Amino acid sequence: MAASKPYLAKGCRVVSSTKLFTASLFRGGAKKTEKTPSKMPVPGENPELDAETSVPTLVGVSIGLVSVSTLVVSLRLYTRCFVVRSPGADDLTIGLAQILSIGVSIVTILRQ
């Protein structure tokens, strides 16, 4: 059984969607707006843009959250080890996770 051709009106042809999109780009279909930057900003090129940084906020939030989580984990480990006197594998896991969390925060702060 032979494959049937799609019905097309006289003078029409089948064109892939990729070709249509490419053709619309060449006709000026995709235009650059004023809000779209032409290139990524280079550090040192624009002092006003360089002054807009969020590093102090990032460092403050990171230190604050790590401090709170360390306090909570420390209280949990103290309670499980000295008050209840039954530490388990979950306590070892949460202690290890807290140490890794502190490490990630230190690396993040140092990379700024």
C-alpha positions, 0 to 999 in steps of 0.5 A: 500500500503506497503512502498517500500524499496530503491534500493541498490546494493548487500552488501550496507546498508542505513546509516544516515549522522550523523553516517557517520560524526561520523565515519569520526571523529573516523577515523581522519577526523577532525584534529586539526590545529596549529592555533586552540587553545586547550583551551581558554586563562586564564587571568594571564597565559600569560603576553604577551597576557594580555598586548594586550588589546583594552580597551583604544580604546574602552573607547575612541571611546565610549566617542567620539561617545557619545559626538558627539551624545549628541552635535547633540541631544542637538542642535536639542532640542535647535532648536525645543524648543527655535527657532521653539518653537514647540517641539513634541513627537519625541523630547521627544523620542530622548531625552530619547534615548540619556539619555539611550545611555549615560547610556549604554556607562557608564556601558560599560566603567565601566565593562572594 
